[in-house]
Amino acid sequence: MVSGRDKAYAFLKETVLPDPAAQGHFLSEQEVADRVGVSRTPVREAFLLLAAEDLIQLVPKRGAYIAPLSGREISELMELRGVVESYAAERLIRLGRVPHAELEELLERQRTLVDADQAKEFITCDHRFHAVMVASVGNELLTKHYEGLRSRQIRAGIVALHRSAGRHDDVLREHRAIMDALAAGDVDAARTAIADHLDATLRVLLGN
């Protein structure tokens, strides 16, 4: 049975935090409790968990503040993703473990998510595309480390979609370039495609 704390935590992390409209706003315990259908105590516990992950800031008498991702956070996120994903691509090619079928399926799924109200699903699929690459290396600690970036990664991706009307198509092209490099077994091309993808997202998010 899912506890009230876990319900509130999942709701906040999966529904509220990725919402661009929630950035820069406060949430009260009672507001979340009413929306989730639990008491304030499990919401308070969920707030503490999210604060420990630096995903919200608890402000006395104000509630939980959802701070927009800063330029530094975004830059560091992309830098860290670049290190992990480039390493994963190289290992997959060297080990002959590229999950071609699963990546193609995810890419085709993304192509169907064209509506504005599907932005969250599109970016969730986007995250899955990259997470599958990392998980396929077979290093459990690396996989757990990468999954720890998920919330920030999805938040950043959704914001990028809202800021750039053409970002949807760009992401598909960038993912295709990664796929083609992996399929060709070209480590340098895979690294370049990953770097280009992350740099493009970074430019959109930083307004460059």
Residue frames as a rotation matrix with the C-alpha (Angstrom) as fourth column:
MET 1
0.576 0.818 0.000 0.00
0.818 -0.576 0.000 0.00
0.000 0.000 -1.000 0.00
VAL 2
-0.235 -0.655 0.718 1.34
0.610 -0.674 -0.416 3.45
0.757 0.340 0.558 -0.94
SER 3
-0.253 0.083 -0.964 1.74
0.918 -0.295 -0.266 5.74
-0.307 -0.952 -0.002 2.06
GLY 4
0.802 0.584 -0.121 0.41
0.543 -0.799 -0.256 9.29
-0.247 0.139 -0.959 2.19
ARG 5
0.305 -0.787 -0.537 3.96
-0.193 -0.603 0.774 10.61
-0.933 -0.132 -0.336 2.20
ASP 6
-0.604 -0.569 0.558 4.83
0.363 0.427 0.828 8.64
-0.710 0.702 -0.051 -0.92
LYS 7
0.203 0.762 0.615 1.66
0.968 -0.061 -0.244 9.82
-0.148 0.645 -0.750 -2.67
ALA 8
0.878 0.115 -0.465 2.48
0.146 -0.989 0.031 13.45
-0.456 -0.095 -0.885 -1.90
TYR 9
-0.045 -0.987 -0.154 6.12
-0.149 -0.146 0.978 12.99
-0.988 0.067 -0.141 -2.86
ALA 10
-0.493 -0.097 0.865 5.25
0.723 0.508 0.469 11.39
-0.485 0.856 -0.180 -6.21
PHE 11
0.561 0.782 0.271 2.64
0.818 -0.472 -0.329 14.06
-0.130 0.406 -0.904 -6.96
LEU 12
0.733 -0.321 -0.600 5.05
-0.109 -0.926 0.361 16.88
-0.671 -0.199 -0.714 -6.23
LYS 13
-0.245 -0.969 0.043 8.00
-0.157 0.083 0.984 15.37
-0.957 0.234 -0.173 -8.07
GLU 14
-0.638 -0.013 0.770 6.17
0.633 0.560 0.534 14.05
-0.438 0.828 -0.349 -11.12
THR 15
0.178 0.841 0.511 3.38
0.973 -0.228 0.037 16.61
0.147 0.490 -0.859 -11.57
VAL 16
0.887 0.251 -0.388 4.15
0.361 -0.901 0.241 19.88
-0.289 -0.353 -0.890 -9.80
LEU 17
0.174 -0.914 -0.367 7.92
0.117 -0.351 0.929 20.32
-0.978 -0.204 0.046 -10.15
PRO 18
-0.557 -0.452 0.697 8.01
0.709 0.178 0.682 19.76
-0.433 0.874 0.221 -13.95
ASP 19
0.434 0.827 0.356 5.21
0.900 -0.380 -0.214 22.32
-0.042 0.414 -0.909 -14.53
PRO 20
-0.493 -0.677 0.546 6.75
0.708 -0.677 -0.201 25.56
0.506 0.287 0.813 -15.90
ALA 21
0.169 0.661 0.731 3.88
-0.001 -0.742 0.671 27.51
0.986 -0.114 -0.125 -14.33
ALA 22
0.874 0.181 -0.451 4.93
0.405 0.240 0.882 26.32
0.268 -0.954 0.136 -10.87
GLN 23
-0.075 -0.995 -0.062 8.45
0.918 -0.045 -0.394 27.72
0.389 -0.086 0.917 -11.11
GLY 24
-0.781 -0.338 0.525 9.01
0.150 -0.918 -0.367 30.63
0.606 -0.208 0.768 -8.78
HIS 25
0.097 0.904 0.417 5.91
-0.531 -0.307 0.790 29.93
0.842 -0.298 0.450 -6.69
PHE 26
-0.763 -0.251 0.596 5.19
-0.647 0.291 -0.705 28.77
0.003 -0.923 -0.384 -3.16
LEU 27
-0.132 0.724 -0.677 3.15
-0.089 0.671 0.736 25.71
0.987 0.157 -0.024 -2.20
SER 28
-0.194 0.132 0.972 1.43
-0.967 -0.189 -0.168 25.32
0.162 -0.973 0.164 1.14
GLU 29
-0.968 -0.138 0.210 1.04
-0.196 0.938 -0.286 22.03
-0.158 -0.318 -0.935 2.96
GLN 30
-0.272 0.948 0.166 -2.73
-0.065 0.154 -0.986 22.42
-0.960 -0.279 0.020 2.96
GLU 31
0.207 0.309 -0.928 -2.87
-0.895 -0.323 -0.307 23.13
-0.395 0.895 0.210 -0.77
VAL 32
-0.551 -0.496 -0.670 -0.97
-0.728 0.678 0.097 19.95
0.407 0.542 -0.736 -1.59
ALA 33
-0.905 0.244 0.347 -2.88
-0.074 0.715 -0.695 17.93
-0.418 -0.655 -0.629 1.01
ASP 34
0.030 0.982 -0.187 -6.18
-0.416 -0.158 -0.895 18.96
-0.909 0.105 0.404 -0.58
ARG 35
0.189 0.005 -0.982 -4.98
-0.982 -0.019 -0.189 18.08
-0.020 1.000 0.001 -4.09
VAL 36
-0.676 -0.541 -0.501 -3.55
-0.549 0.823 -0.147 14.69
0.492 0.175 -0.853 -3.10
GLY 37
0.405 0.898 -0.173 -6.25
-0.444 0.358 0.822 13.75
0.800 -0.256 0.543 -0.60
VAL 38
0.014 -0.459 -0.888 -4.03
0.732 0.610 -0.304 13.25
0.681 -0.646 0.345 2.44
SER 39
0.838 0.222 -0.498 -3.42
0.528 -0.562 0.637 15.07
-0.138 -0.797 -0.588 5.70
ARG 40
0.851 -0.510 0.130 -0.78
-0.440 -0.825 -0.356 17.79
0.288 0.246 -0.925 6.12
THR 41
0.519 -0.686 0.510 1.67
-0.472 0.267 0.840 15.54
-0.713 -0.676 -0.185 8.01
PRO 42
0.332 -0.438 0.835 2.63
0.645 0.752 0.138 13.31
-0.688 0.493 0.532 5.05
VAL 43
0.825 -0.047 0.564 2.88
0.430 -0.595 -0.679 16.43
0.367 0.803 -0.470 2.86
ARG 44
0.785 -0.570 0.244 5.29
-0.612 -0.648 0.453 17.93
-0.101 -0.505 -0.857 5.37
GLU 45
0.339 -0.656 0.674 7.34
-0.013 0.713 0.701 14.72
-0.941 -0.246 0.233 5.21
ALA 46
0.533 -0.090 0.842 7.33
0.824 0.283 -0.491 14.86
-0.194 0.955 0.225 1.41
PHE 47
0.938 -0.203 0.281 8.49
-0.118 -0.949 -0.292 18.49
0.326 0.241 -0.914 1.53
LEU 48
0.571 -0.755 0.323 11.41
-0.565 -0.075 0.822 17.47
-0.596 -0.651 -0.469 3.75
LEU 49
0.305 -0.436 0.847 12.44
0.518 0.822 0.236 14.73
-0.799 0.367 0.476 1.32
LEU 50
0.665 0.006 0.747 12.36
0.716 -0.291 -0.635 17.09
0.213 0.957 -0.198 -1.64
ALA 51
0.907 -0.373 0.196 14.24
-0.410 -0.890 0.200 19.77
0.100 -0.261 -0.960 0.30
ALA 52
0.429 -0.768 0.475 16.94
-0.179 0.443 0.878 17.20
-0.885 -0.462 0.053 1.10
GLU 53
0.177 -0.306 0.935 17.29
0.869 0.495 -0.002 16.66
-0.462 0.813 0.353 -2.66
ASP 54
-0.621 -0.395 -0.677 17.57
0.192 -0.914 0.357 20.44
-0.760 0.091 0.644 -3.20
LEU 55
-0.657 0.461 0.597 14.44
0.711 0.114 0.694 20.37
0.251 0.880 -0.402 -5.38
ILE 56
0.477 0.751 0.458 12.49
0.437 -0.654 0.617 22.82
0.763 -0.094 -0.640 -3.21
GLN 57
-0.737 -0.644 0.204 13.30
0.159 -0.459 -0.874 25.37
0.657 -0.612 0.441 -0.54
LEU 58
0.135 0.789 -0.599 11.38
0.886 0.174 0.429 25.41
0.443 -0.589 -0.676 2.73
VAL 59
-0.666 -0.270 0.696 10.62
0.063 -0.949 -0.308 28.95
0.743 -0.161 0.649 3.92
PRO 60
-0.757 0.373 -0.536 9.12
0.627 0.183 -0.758 29.40
-0.185 -0.909 -0.373 7.42
LYS 61
-0.249 0.817 -0.520 5.51
0.198 -0.483 -0.853 30.67
-0.948 -0.316 -0.041 7.31
ARG 62
-0.210 0.163 -0.964 5.58
-0.857 -0.506 0.101 30.71
-0.472 0.847 0.245 3.50
GLY 63
0.794 0.492 0.358 5.72
-0.308 0.833 -0.460 27.04
-0.525 0.255 0.812 2.54
ALA 64
0.100 -0.733 0.673 7.73
0.561 0.600 0.571 25.24
-0.822 0.320 0.471 -0.13
TYR 65
0.415 -0.047 -0.909 9.34
-0.549 -0.809 -0.209 27.44
-0.726 0.585 -0.361 -2.73
ILE 66
0.558 -0.215 0.801 9.93
0.651 0.713 -0.262 25.98
-0.515 0.668 0.538 -6.20
ALA 67
0.171 -0.595 -0.785 12.96
-0.293 -0.792 0.536 27.87
-0.941 0.138 -0.310 -7.39
PRO 68
0.949 0.079 -0.306 13.48
-0.314 0.147 -0.938 27.99
-0.030 0.986 0.164 -11.15
LEU 69
0.576 -0.801 0.165 16.61
0.779 0.599 0.185 26.16
-0.247 0.022 0.969 -12.25
SER 70
0.572 -0.446 -0.689 19.46
-0.212 -0.891 0.402 28.64
-0.793 -0.084 -0.604 -12.20
GLY 71
0.748 -0.379 -0.545 21.86
-0.615 -0.085 -0.784 29.14
0.250 0.922 -0.297 -15.09
ARG 72
-0.309 -0.910 0.277 24.57
-0.949 0.276 -0.152 27.47
0.062 -0.310 -0.949 -13.03
GLU 73
-0.112 0.343 0.933 22.37
-0.419 0.835 -0.357 24.45
-0.901 -0.431 0.050 -12.27
ILE 74
0.872 0.485 -0.069 21.46
-0.235 0.291 -0.928 24.07
-0.430 0.825 0.367 -15.92
SER 75
0.431 -0.793 -0.431 25.08
-0.809 -0.129 -0.573 24.34
0.399 0.596 -0.697 -17.05
GLU 76
-0.483 -0.631 0.608 26.26
-0.846 0.516 -0.136 21.84
-0.228 -0.580 -0.783 -14.45
LEU 77
0.288 0.676 0.678 23.41
-0.326 0.735 -0.594 19.47
-0.900 -0.050 0.433 -15.32
MET 78
0.941 0.085 -0.329 24.35
-0.339 0.159 -0.927 19.47
-0.026 0.984 0.179 -19.00
GLU 79
0.050 -0.995 -0.083 28.04
-0.934 -0.018 -0.356 19.10
0.353 0.095 -0.931 -18.20
LEU 80
-0.419 -0.172 0.892 27.41
-0.674 0.717 -0.179 16.09
-0.608 -0.676 -0.416 -15.98
ARG 81
0.632 0.695 0.344 25.03
-0.214 0.583 -0.784 14.54
-0.745 0.422 0.517 -18.49
GLY 82
0.703 -0.406 -0.584 27.66
-0.671 -0.107 -0.734 14.97
0.235 0.908 -0.347 -21.17
VAL 83
-0.365 -0.884 0.291 30.26
-0.930 0.338 -0.142 13.11
0.027 -0.323 -0.946 -19.16
VAL 84
-0.302 0.312 0.901 27.96
-0.393 0.820 -0.416 10.21
-0.869 -0.480 -0.125 -18.30
GLU 85
0.705 0.703 0.093 26.23
-0.197 0.319 -0.927 9.86
-0.682 0.635 0.363 -21.66
SER 86
0.479 -0.621 -0.621 29.43
-0.839 -0.115 -0.532 10.10
0.259 0.776 -0.575 -23.70
TYR 87
-0.572 -0.669 0.475 31.01
-0.790 0.606 -0.098 7.43
-0.222 -0.432 -0.874 -21.52
ALA 88
0.016 0.677 0.736 27.91
-0.246 0.716 -0.654 5.26
-0.969 -0.170 0.178 -21.90
ALA 89
0.828 0.309 -0.468 27.93
-0.495 0.011 -0.869 5.61
-0.264 0.951 0.163 -25.69
GLU 90
-0.008 -0.923 -0.385 31.58
-0.947 0.130 -0.293 4.60
0.321 0.362 -0.875 -25.90
ARG 91
-0.628 -0.229 0.744 31.09
-0.587 0.766 -0.261 1.59
-0.510 -0.601 -0.616 -23.63
LEU 92
0.379 0.857 0.349 28.01
-0.297 0.470 -0.831 0.43
-0.876 0.211 0.433 -25.53
ILE 93
0.733 -0.174 -0.658 29.90
-0.667 0.004 -0.745 0.53
0.132 0.985 -0.113 -28.81
ARG 94
-0.308 -0.951 -0.008 32.99
-0.914 0.298 -0.276 -1.16
0.265 -0.077 -0.961 -27.38
LEU 95
-0.663 0.095 0.742 30.93
-0.425 0.768 -0.478 -3.87
-0.616 -0.633 -0.469 -25.68
GLY 96
-0.896 0.377 -0.234 28.49
-0.091 0.359 0.929 -4.34
0.434 0.854 -0.287 -28.56
ARG 97
-0.655 0.650 -0.386 25.51
0.714 0.365 -0.597 -3.58
-0.247 -0.667 -0.703 -26.27
VAL 98
-0.930 0.333 -0.157 23.78
-0.360 -0.911 0.201 -0.77
-0.076 0.244 0.967 -28.14
PRO 99
-0.518 0.809 0.278 20.03
0.398 0.516 -0.759 -1.29
-0.757 -0.283 -0.589 -27.48
HIS 100
-1.000 0.000 -0.006 19.01
-0.006 -0.466 0.885 -0.43
-0.003 0.885 0.466 -31.05
ALA 101
-0.476 0.879 -0.013 15.44
0.585 0.328 0.742 -1.74
0.656 0.345 -0.671 -30.92
GLU 102
0.094 0.533 -0.841 14.51
0.978 -0.206 -0.021 -0.01
-0.185 -0.821 -0.541 -27.66
LEU 103
-0.556 -0.367 -0.745 16.03
0.281 -0.927 0.247 3.30
-0.782 -0.072 0.619 -28.71
GLU 104
-0.962 0.248 0.118 14.26
0.069 -0.199 0.978 3.19
0.266 0.948 0.174 -32.08
GLU 105
-0.198 0.941 -0.276 10.97
0.852 0.304 0.427 2.45
0.485 -0.151 -0.861 -30.34
LEU 106
-0.003 0.141 -0.990 11.42
0.790 -0.606 -0.089 5.42
-0.613 -0.783 -0.109 -28.02
LEU 107
-0.850 -0.363 -0.381 12.33
0.061 -0.787 0.614 7.70
-0.523 0.499 0.691 -30.90
GLU 108
-0.755 0.636 0.160 9.24
0.300 0.118 0.946 6.64
0.583 0.762 -0.280 -32.84
ARG 109
0.023 0.755 -0.655 7.13
0.996 0.041 0.082 7.18
0.088 -0.654 -0.751 -29.74
GLN 110
-0.401 -0.249 -0.881 8.48
0.466 -0.884 0.038 10.70
-0.788 -0.396 0.471 -29.42
ARG 111
-0.991 -0.020 0.130 7.48
0.126 -0.414 0.902 11.44
0.036 0.910 0.412 -33.02
THR 112
-0.306 0.952 0.001 3.82
0.681 0.218 0.699 10.92
0.665 0.215 -0.715 -32.07
LEU 113
0.146 0.316 -0.937 3.90
0.943 -0.330 0.036 13.37
-0.298 -0.889 -0.346 -29.15
VAL 114
-0.525 -0.385 0.760 3.44
0.752 -0.628 0.201 16.55
0.399 0.677 0.618 -31.13
ASP 115
0.418 0.801 0.428 0.77
0.449 -0.592 0.669 18.45
0.790 -0.088 -0.607 -29.17
ALA 116
-0.191 -0.490 0.851 1.60
-0.423 -0.741 -0.522 21.16
0.886 -0.460 -0.066 -26.64
ASP 117
0.451 0.446 0.773 -0.23
-0.881 0.085 0.465 19.29
0.142 -0.891 0.432 -23.89
GLN 118
0.964 -0.174 -0.200 2.05
0.173 0.985 -0.024 16.29
0.201 -0.012 0.980 -24.50
ALA 119
0.417 -0.859 0.297 5.23
-0.560 -0.501 -0.660 18.17
0.716 0.109 -0.690 -23.58
LYS 120
0.179 -0.349 0.920 5.69
-0.937 0.223 0.267 16.31
-0.299 -0.910 -0.287 -20.32
GLU 121
0.760 0.154 0.631 5.21
-0.051 0.983 -0.179 12.94
-0.647 0.104 0.755 -21.98
PHE 122
0.881 -0.472 0.025 7.60
0.013 -0.028 -1.000 13.92
0.473 0.881 -0.019 -24.79
ILE 123
0.168 -0.865 0.472 10.32
-0.797 -0.401 -0.452 14.90
0.581 -0.301 -0.757 -22.33
THR 124
0.373 0.002 0.928 9.69
-0.707 0.648 0.283 11.84
-0.600 -0.762 0.243 -20.15
CYS 125
0.942 -0.023 0.334 10.27
0.231 0.767 -0.599 9.78
-0.242 0.642 0.728 -23.29
ASP 126
0.632 -0.755 0.178 13.33
-0.330 -0.470 -0.819 11.91
0.702 0.458 -0.545 -24.01
HIS 127
0.144 -0.562 0.814 14.75
-0.988 -0.029 0.155 11.09
-0.063 -0.826 -0.560 -20.59
ARG 128
0.653 0.180 0.736 14.01
-0.262 0.965 -0.004 7.43
-0.711 -0.190 0.677 -21.13
PHE 129
0.939 -0.338 -0.060 15.96
0.010 0.201 -0.980 7.50
0.343 0.919 0.192 -24.41
HIS 130
0.168 -0.934 0.316 19.10
-0.648 -0.346 -0.678 8.68
0.743 -0.091 -0.663 -22.61
ALA 131
0.151 -0.052 0.987 18.49
-0.941 0.299 0.160 6.55
-0.304 -0.953 -0.004 -19.51
VAL 132
0.950 0.209 0.233 18.28
-0.124 0.935 -0.334 3.39
-0.287 0.288 0.914 -21.61
MET 133
0.584 -0.806 -0.096 21.70
-0.159 0.002 -0.987 4.14
0.796 0.592 -0.127 -23.05
VAL 134
-0.138 -0.659 0.739 23.20
-0.883 -0.256 -0.393 4.58
0.448 -0.707 -0.547 -19.60
ALA 135
0.373 0.370 0.851 21.44
-0.787 0.611 0.080 1.55
-0.491 -0.700 0.519 -18.08
SER 136
0.976 0.066 -0.206 22.54
-0.183 0.760 -0.623 -0.69
0.115 0.646 0.754 -20.96
VAL 137
0.096 -0.995 0.040 26.17
-0.742 -0.098 -0.663 -0.26
0.663 0.034 -0.748 -19.90
GLY 138
0.440 0.181 -0.880 25.35
0.236 0.922 0.307 -2.56
0.867 -0.343 0.363 -16.99
ASN 139
-0.728 -0.673 -0.133 26.93
0.369 -0.222 -0.902 -0.44
0.577 -0.706 0.410 -14.23
GLU 140
0.141 0.912 -0.386 24.29
0.869 0.073 0.490 -0.23
0.475 -0.405 -0.782 -11.49
LEU 141
-0.073 -0.218 -0.973 25.99
0.772 -0.631 0.083 2.60
-0.632 -0.745 0.214 -9.60
LEU 142
-0.961 -0.274 -0.037 26.24
0.174 -0.703 0.690 4.65
-0.215 0.656 0.723 -12.78
THR 143
-0.474 0.861 0.185 22.58
0.496 0.088 0.864 3.99
0.728 0.501 -0.468 -13.55
LYS 144
0.269 0.563 -0.782 21.48
0.963 -0.139 0.231 5.09
0.021 -0.815 -0.579 -10.05
HIS 145
-0.479 -0.536 -0.695 23.65
0.530 -0.808 0.258 8.18
-0.700 -0.245 0.671 -10.29
TYR 146
-0.969 0.112 0.221 22.10
0.147 -0.456 0.878 9.12
0.199 0.883 0.425 -13.64
GLU 147
-0.145 0.983 -0.114 18.56
0.740 0.184 0.647 8.50
0.657 0.010 -0.754 -12.40
GLY 148
-0.093 0.039 -0.995 19.27
0.892 -0.441 -0.101 11.04
-0.443 -0.897 0.007 -9.67
LEU 149
-0.906 -0.278 -0.319 19.31
0.103 -0.876 0.471 13.68
-0.411 0.394 0.822 -12.40
ARG 150
-0.598 0.666 0.446 15.86
0.791 0.401 0.462 12.74
0.129 0.629 -0.767 -13.68
SER 151
0.311 0.808 -0.500 13.77
0.850 -0.472 -0.235 15.43
-0.426 -0.352 -0.834 -11.99
ARG 152
0.010 -0.385 -0.923 16.04
-0.066 -0.921 0.383 18.29
-0.998 0.057 -0.035 -13.05
GLN 153
-0.895 -0.392 0.214 16.45
0.142 0.203 0.969 16.80
-0.423 0.897 -0.126 -16.51
ILE 154
-0.307 0.867 0.393 12.69
0.948 0.243 0.206 16.63
0.084 0.436 -0.896 -17.10
ARG 155
0.428 0.436 -0.792 12.12
0.565 -0.813 -0.141 20.11
-0.705 -0.387 -0.594 -15.68
ALA 156
-0.351 -0.668 -0.656 14.81
-0.172 -0.643 0.746 21.56
-0.920 0.375 0.111 -17.96
GLY 157
-0.886 -0.009 0.463 13.49
0.414 0.431 0.802 19.70
-0.207 0.902 -0.379 -20.98
ILE 158
0.066 0.993 0.100 9.92
0.990 -0.052 -0.134 20.91
-0.128 0.108 -0.986 -20.56
VAL 159
0.365 -0.011 -0.931 11.07
0.199 -0.976 0.089 24.50
-0.909 -0.218 -0.354 -20.11
ALA 160
-0.695 -0.695 -0.184 13.15
-0.074 -0.185 0.980 24.19
-0.715 0.695 0.077 -23.30
LEU 161
-0.586 0.557 0.588 10.12
0.810 0.420 0.409 22.97
-0.019 0.716 -0.698 -25.25
HIS 162
0.449 0.823 -0.349 8.07
0.820 -0.534 -0.204 25.93
-0.355 -0.195 -0.914 -24.03
ARG 163
0.198 -0.451 -0.870 10.79
0.011 -0.887 0.462 28.43
-0.980 -0.100 -0.170 -24.92
SER 164
-0.686 -0.514 -0.515 11.51
-0.522 -0.146 0.840 27.22
-0.507 0.845 -0.169 -28.44
ALA 165
0.332 0.929 -0.163 8.70
-0.768 0.166 -0.618 26.44
-0.547 0.331 0.769 -30.88
GLY 166
0.530 -0.161 -0.833 10.98
-0.693 0.484 -0.534 24.27
0.489 0.860 0.145 -32.98
ARG 167
-0.275 -0.738 0.616 12.62
-0.955 0.284 -0.087 22.37
-0.111 -0.612 -0.783 -30.15
HIS 168
0.455 0.529 0.716 10.42
-0.438 0.833 -0.338 19.30
-0.775 -0.160 0.611 -30.64
ASP 169
0.995 -0.057 -0.076 11.71
-0.047 0.408 -0.912 18.70
0.083 0.911 0.404 -34.17
ASP 170
0.287 -0.952 0.102 15.26
-0.784 -0.295 -0.546 19.61
0.550 0.077 -0.831 -33.20
VAL 171
-0.027 -0.252 0.967 15.28
-0.856 0.506 0.108 17.00
-0.516 -0.825 -0.230 -30.44
LEU 172
0.783 0.387 0.488 14.12
-0.102 0.853 -0.512 14.32
-0.614 0.350 0.707 -32.86
ARG 173
0.833 -0.530 -0.159 16.90
-0.211 -0.039 -0.977 15.21
0.511 0.847 -0.144 -35.31
GLU 174
0.035 -0.861 0.508 19.48
-0.941 -0.200 -0.274 15.26
0.337 -0.468 -0.817 -32.53
HIS 175
0.212 0.118 0.970 18.34
-0.611 0.791 0.037 11.89
-0.763 -0.600 0.240 -31.23
ARG 176
0.985 0.143 0.097 18.50
-0.006 0.588 -0.809 10.48
-0.172 0.796 0.580 -34.75
ALA 177
0.478 -0.877 -0.057 22.10
-0.590 -0.272 -0.760 11.69
0.651 0.397 -0.647 -35.05
ILE 178
-0.133 -0.479 0.867 22.95
-0.955 0.298 0.018 9.88
-0.267 -0.826 -0.497 -31.80
MET 179
0.570 0.455 0.684 21.21
-0.286 0.891 -0.354 6.75
-0.770 0.006 0.638 -33.04
ASP 180
0.955 -0.208 -0.210 23.02
-0.172 0.189 -0.967 6.82
0.241 0.960 0.145 -36.39
ALA 181
0.116 -0.973 0.199 26.42
-0.855 -0.200 -0.478 7.19
0.505 -0.115 -0.855 -34.70
LEU 182
-0.071 -0.071 0.995 25.69
-0.781 0.625 -0.011 4.31
-0.621 -0.777 -0.100 -32.31
ALA 183
0.815 0.462 0.349 24.48
-0.145 0.746 -0.650 2.13
-0.561 0.479 0.675 -35.17
ALA 184
0.795 -0.569 -0.211 27.65
-0.281 -0.038 -0.959 2.89
0.538 0.821 -0.190 -37.13
GLY 185
0.715 -0.534 -0.452 29.82
0.699 0.562 0.441 2.07
0.019 -0.632 0.775 -34.14
ASP 186
0.004 -0.686 0.728 31.47
0.499 -0.629 -0.596 5.48
0.867 0.365 0.340 -34.43
VAL 187
0.062 -0.026 -0.998 32.56
0.996 -0.055 0.063 6.60
-0.056 -0.998 0.022 -30.96
ASP 188
-0.845 -0.453 -0.285 33.70
0.443 -0.891 0.105 10.08
-0.301 -0.038 0.953 -32.00
ALA 189
-0.697 0.654 0.295 30.47
-0.018 -0.427 0.904 10.72
0.717 0.625 0.309 -33.93
ALA 190
0.169 0.774 -0.610 28.41
0.708 0.335 0.621 9.54
0.686 -0.537 -0.492 -30.95
ARG 191
-0.267 -0.350 -0.898 30.27
0.900 -0.424 -0.103 11.86
-0.345 -0.835 0.428 -28.60
THR 192
-0.990 -0.134 0.045 29.81
0.141 -0.890 0.433 14.76
-0.018 0.435 0.900 -31.00
ALA 193
-0.390 0.917 0.086 26.09
0.181 -0.015 0.983 14.04
0.903 0.399 -0.161 -31.46
ILE 194
0.215 0.425 -0.879 25.54
0.934 0.173 0.312 13.89
0.285 -0.889 -0.360 -27.70
ALA 195
-0.555 -0.507 -0.660 27.50
0.684 -0.729 -0.015 17.12
-0.474 -0.460 0.751 -27.15
ASP 196
-0.927 0.245 0.284 25.57
0.050 -0.670 0.741 18.89
0.371 0.701 0.609 -29.92
HIS 197
-0.055 0.967 -0.250 22.25
0.509 0.243 0.826 17.75
0.859 -0.082 -0.505 -28.42
LEU 198
0.193 0.083 -0.978 23.12
0.977 -0.108 0.184 18.96
-0.090 -0.991 -0.102 -24.92
ASP 199
-0.791 -0.535 -0.297 24.63
0.494 -0.844 0.207 22.22
-0.361 0.017 0.932 -26.18
ALA 200
-0.676 0.615 0.406 21.48
0.174 -0.403 0.899 22.96
0.716 0.678 0.166 -28.18
THR 201
0.315 0.799 -0.512 19.31
0.730 0.140 0.668 22.43
0.606 -0.584 -0.540 -25.11
LEU 202
-0.138 -0.472 -0.871 21.66
0.914 -0.399 0.071 24.58
-0.380 -0.786 0.487 -23.04
ARG 203
-0.947 -0.240 0.216 21.48
0.313 -0.841 0.442 27.45
0.075 0.486 0.871 -25.54
VAL 204
-0.203 0.953 0.224 17.68
0.289 -0.160 0.944 27.39
0.936 0.256 -0.243 -25.49
LEU 205
0.432 0.411 -0.803 17.54
0.840 0.141 0.524 27.36
0.328 -0.901 -0.284 -21.70
LEU 206
-0.191 -0.601 -0.776 20.10
0.791 -0.563 0.241 30.14
-0.581 -0.568 0.583 -21.27
GLY 207
0.744 0.604 -0.285 18.64
0.313 -0.691 -0.651 32.22
-0.590 0.396 -0.703 -24.09
ASN 208
-0.195 -0.904 -0.381 21.84
-0.175 -0.350 0.920 32.17
-0.965 0.246 -0.090 -26.14
